[in-house]
Amino acid sequence: MLEIKNLNLHYGMIHALRDINVKVNKGEIVTLIGANGAGKSSTLRALSGLEKASSGEILFEGKDIAKNPANEIVAMGMSHVPEGRRVFANLTVYENLELGAYLRKDKDIKKDIQLILDKFPRLRERLYQRAGTLSGGEQQMLAMGRALMIKPKLLLLDEPSMGLAPIIVKNIFDIILEINKNGTTVLLVEQNAHAALKIAHKAYVLETGSIVYEGDAKSLLEDDTIRSAYLGE
């Protein structure tokens, strides 16, 4: 579904991504792990068109989208839940979900909002509440629900567990698994490496803009080097 080939990204003089190569097959959960500043969020921003790559290819279902604007990439079926949730704080939960379907032309939007509310029952309780007044966990659920309203083929998730209580983190990761089982491919950026590796099929480890390890997630979870460097064990 997605293949990144020799991707480079610069912020001015800063070389943020260096020849990144990543493959995501249909139906997989693939995770990018690494420390702060490793290039994880920059990778997702390049994929979704929020940053323009300096060089390299981003093949989504075989088409190079490296130069496409973000709105076209969303229309192709890639949806991005950014770090920090980025909900529309002054709009209600319902209005945020409606905006997630902005590019859709079908008549099933109201029905799909109900399906999202079934998946995130806390949002149903807050449906006409302004998004800015929600808790961090509720905002994360809303950001994910809004991204799902486009019916994405590939969902990009950037640090979904950041700043959340452990019980909410477990709930969020359970929902990620459910989303994947229902047919959505997931590319997950996460500092909570242990939680990410437990649910992923494959994993890539980033350090200072370069991939230093890659492989089956369960194998990396049991690798002594990975456990020492990224799992604090």
Residue pairs with C-beta under 8 A, 6 or more apart in sequence:
1 24
1 25
1 26
1 60
1 61
1 153
1 154
1 185
2 22
2 23
2 24
2 47
2 58
2 59
2 60
2 154
2 185
2 187
3 22
3 23
3 24
3 57
3 58
3 59
4 20
4 21
4 22
4 23
4 43
4 47
4 56
4 57
4 58
4 59
5 21
5 56
5 57
5 58
5 59
6 19
6 20
6 21
6 55
6 56
6 57
7 17
7 19
7 20
7 21
7 43
7 46
7 53
7 55
7 56
7 57
7 58
7 66
8 15
8 17
8 18
8 19
8 20
8 53
8 54
8 55
8 56
9 15
9 16
9 17
9 39
9 42
9 43
9 46
9 51
9 53
9 54
10 16
10 54
15 209
16 39
16 42
16 209
17 39
17 42
17 43
17 46
17 53
17 209
18 208
18 209
18 210
19 56
19 210
20 39
20 43
20 56
20 206
20 209
20 210
20 211
21 211
22 30
22 32
22 43
22 204
22 211
23 30
23 202
24 30
24 154
24 185
24 187
24 202
25 185
26 153
26 185
27 180
27 183
27 185
28 180
28 185
28 186
28 200
28 201
28 202
29 176
29 177
29 180
29 185
29 186
29 188
29 199
29 200
29 201
30 186
30 187
30 188
30 200
30 201
30 202
30 203
30 204
31 187
31 188
31 189
31 190
31 196
31 197
31 199
31 200
31 202
31 203
31 204
31 217
32 40
32 43
32 187
32 188
32 189
32 190
32 203
32 204
32 205
32 206
33 40
33 189
33 190
33 191
33 193
33 196
33 197
33 203
33 204
33 205
33 206
33 230
34 40
34 205
34 206
34 207
34 230
35 191
35 207
35 230
36 191
37 208
38 206
38 207
38 208
38 209
39 206
39 208
39 209
39 210
40 158
40 189
40 206
41 82
41 83
41 158
41 159
41 189
42 51
42 209
43 189
43 206
44 80
44 82
44 156
44 158
44 187
44 189
45 51
45 80
45 82
46 52
46 53
46 58
46 66
47 58
47 73
47 78
47 80
47 156
47 187
48 70
48 73
48 74
48 78
48 80
48 156
49 65
49 68
49 69
49 70
49 71
49 72
49 73
50 70
50 80
52 66
52 67
53 66
56 66
57 64
57 66
58 64
58 65
58 66
59 65
60 73
60 76
60 77
60 78
60 154
61 76
61 77
61 153
63 76
65 72
65 73
65 76
68 76
71 103
74 80
74 103
74 150
75 103
77 150
77 151
77 152
77 153
77 154
78 152
78 153
78 154
78 156
79 147
79 148
79 150
79 152
79 154
79 155
79 156
80 147
80 156
80 158
81 143
81 144
81 147
81 155
81 156
81 157
81 158
81 160
82 143
82 158
83 158
83 159
83 162
83 189
84 159
84 162
85 136
85 139
85 140
85 142
85 143
86 143
87 96
87 131
87 132
87 134
87 139
87 142
87 143
87 146
88 95
88 96
88 99
88 131
89 130
89 131
89 132
90 130
90 131
90 132
91 99
91 130
91 131
92 127
92 128
92 129
92 130
92 131
93 123
93 126
93 127
93 128
93 129
93 131
93 134
93 142
94 113
94 127
94 128
96 131
96 142
96 145
96 146
97 113
97 116
97 123
97 142
97 145
97 146
97 149
98 109
98 113
98 149
99 146
100 145
100 146
100 147
100 148
100 149
100 150
101 109
101 112
101 113
101 149
101 150
103 150
104 149
104 150
104 151
109 149
112 149
112 151
113 149
116 123
116 145
116 148
116 149
117 123
117 124
117 127
117 145
119 145
119 148
119 175
119 178
120 141
120 142
120 144
120 145
120 175
122 137
122 138
122 141
123 138
123 141
123 142
123 145
126 134
126 138
131 139
131 142
134 142
136 163
136 164
136 168
137 164
137 165
137 168
137 171
137 172
140 160
140 164
140 168
140 172
141 172
141 175
144 157
144 160
144 172
144 175
144 179
147 155
148 155
148 179
148 184
152 184
153 184
153 185
154 184
154 185
154 186
154 187
155 179
155 184
155 185
155 186
155 187
156 187
156 189
157 176
157 186
157 187
157 188
157 189
157 190
158 189
159 189
159 190
159 191
160 172
160 173
160 176
160 188
160 190
161 169
161 172
161 173
161 190
161 191
161 192
161 195
162 191
164 172
169 192
169 195
173 195
173 198
173 199
176 186
176 188
176 199
177 199
179 186
180 186
188 196
188 199
188 200
190 196
193 226
193 230
193 231
194 221
194 231
196 203
196 217
197 203
197 217
197 218
197 220
197 221
198 217
198 221
199 217
200 217
201 216
201 217
202 214
202 215
202 216
202 217
203 213
203 214
203 215
203 216
203 217
203 220
204 211
204 213
204 214
205 211
205 212
205 213
205 214
205 220
205 226
205 230
206 212
213 220
213 223
213 225
213 226
220 226
221 227
221 231
227 233
